[in-house]
Amino acid sequence: MSESKTILLLERDLFFRVKIQDTLRPLGYETVVARNQEDFVRKLSASAPVLAMVNTAIAGVAWEQVIAQAKAAGLPTLAFGPHVDLEAQQQARQAGADRVISNSKLAKDLPAIVMRMLGSSAGSDQNEAPGEDEKED
């Protein structure tokens, strides 16, 4: 639709946020950071992102609603969080996340994951293999 290369990220942790931004920048992506649900919604309409990334471990944020809002806007959505929080992983899938992964998998494979999600966003396969995303590598 547009030439946007913006990724909208819901994340509060400064160090993890910078790691994500530094990983995506060489791929040509600008990362717009939201710290809460209201900020996410505002930036969702203002920044025309091509992908939403949501941390499921942020306390005090209705991240399930954030995922649903991103999906309602037509965005492919990547949820991430601790590998031991199986309940949050399931809730993220139920909220509509296209992909749910652990923090360690995100840190290790972010470029490939983003390229795969954006390259196949028209087909939007929920997860390549059931259970794959819960594994910590």
Number of C-alpha atoms within 10 A of each C-alpha: 5 7 8 12 16 18 24 24 26 26 20 16 11 9 9 13 16 12 11 18 18 14 16 18 12 10 12 10 17 17 23 17 18 19 14 18 19 12 12 23 14 11 17 24 10 9 15 18 25 21 23 26 25 25 24 25 16 16 10 8 16 12 23 20 14 25 30 18 20 23 18 11 13 13 24 25 30 24 28 25 23 17 19 12 13 13 8 20 24 13 15 28 18 13 17 22 27 21 22 31 23 24 18 16 19 19 13 12 12 16 16 11 16 19 12 12 20 17 11 12 17 9 9 15 12 13 15 9 8 8 10 11 18 20 12 13 9
